[in-house]
Amino acid sequence: MEAYMKKVIILSLMFLTVGIIAPTSGDAKTIGAAPAAAASNIQVYGQRRGRNWNRGRARIVTRTRIVWRYGRRYRETYRITYLPNGRTGTQVISRVRLGGYRRY
């Protein structure tokens, strides 16, 4: 029984010393925290992070495809505009004729 009591007393003294030393060592770190608090006021410019950085703006994408028009083969370059309300607009920018024709 004495060995058990010795272990309990030693453990309680260890926890007590850790409880006294830990808050005092934390006070010493507050001196170094002042420059870190001043550094947190710096604003970083650049791309915003998160989901909503492009909300409310139209997104424009340019695509190219090969199509058959008027019995001939063309390479069309077209622009797709994705509007914020969910609608899309398509506009052909250029149509270049390629070799070959369709035989009926």
C-alpha positions in Angstrom: 0.0 0.0 0.0 2.9 2.3 0.7 4.2 1.9 -2.9 0.8 2.9 -4.3 0.7 6.0 -2.1 4.2 7.0 -3.1 3.2 6.8 -6.8 0.1 8.9 -6.2 2.0 11.6 -4.3 4.8 11.7 -6.9 2.3 12.0 -9.8 0.3 14.7 -8.1 3.5 16.7 -7.5 4.5 16.3 -11.1 1.1 17.6 -12.3 1.3 20.4 -9.9 4.7 21.5 -11.1 3.6 21.3 -14.7 0.5 23.4 -13.8 2.7 26.1 -12.2 5.5 26.2 -14.8 3.3 26.1 -18.0 1.4 29.4 -17.4 4.6 31.3 -16.5 6.4 30.1 -19.6 3.3 31.2 -21.6 3.8 34.7 -20.2 7.3 34.8 -21.5 6.0 34.2 -25.1 3.7 37.2 -25.0 6.7 39.4 -25.5 7.5 37.8 -28.9 3.8 37.9 -29.9 3.7 41.6 -30.3 5.5 41.7 -33.7 3.3 38.8 -34.8 0.1 40.7 -34.0 1.4 43.7 -35.9 2.2 41.5 -38.9 -1.3 40.1 -39.0 -2.6 43.6 -40.1 -0.8 43.2 -43.5 -3.3 42.8 -46.3 -2.3 40.4 -49.1 -3.5 41.4 -52.6 -4.1 38.8 -55.3 -6.7 36.2 -56.2 -9.4 35.7 -53.6 -9.7 32.2 -52.3 -12.9 30.4 -51.9 -15.9 29.5 -54.1 -17.4 32.9 -54.8 -14.5 34.8 -56.2 -16.0 34.9 -59.7 -19.7 35.1 -58.8 -21.7 37.7 -60.7 -19.4 37.9 -63.7 -19.8 36.6 -67.2 -17.4 33.9 -68.2 -16.2 33.8 -71.8 -14.8 30.7 -73.4 -13.4 30.3 -77.0 -13.8 26.9 -78.7 -13.0 25.4 -82.1 -14.8 22.7 -84.0 -14.9 21.1 -87.4 -18.3 21.3 -89.1 -19.9 20.5 -92.4 -21.7 23.6 -93.8 -23.0 24.2 -97.3 -21.6 20.8 -98.5 -18.0 21.7 -97.4 -15.9 21.3 -94.3 -15.1 24.3 -92.2 -13.2 25.0 -88.9 -15.4 27.3 -86.8 -14.1 29.3 -84.0 -16.9 30.4 -81.7 -17.3 32.2 -78.4 -19.5 31.0 -75.6 -20.6 33.5 -72.9 -21.8 32.0 -69.7 -24.0 34.6 -68.0 -24.5 34.8 -64.2 -28.2 34.0 -64.5 -27.4 30.6 -66.1 -28.0 31.5 -69.7 -25.5 31.0 -72.5 -24.8 33.0 -75.6 -22.9 31.6 -78.7 -21.3 33.7 -81.4 -19.3 32.4 -84.4 -16.0 34.4 -84.6 -14.5 32.9 -87.7 -15.2 30.1 -90.2 -12.2 28.9 -92.3 -12.8 26.5 -95.2 -10.8 23.3 -95.1 -10.0 20.9 -97.9 -12.6 18.3 -98.9 -16.2 18.3 -99.8 -19.1 16.1 -99.2 -20.4 13.9 -102.1 -24.1 13.3 -102.0 
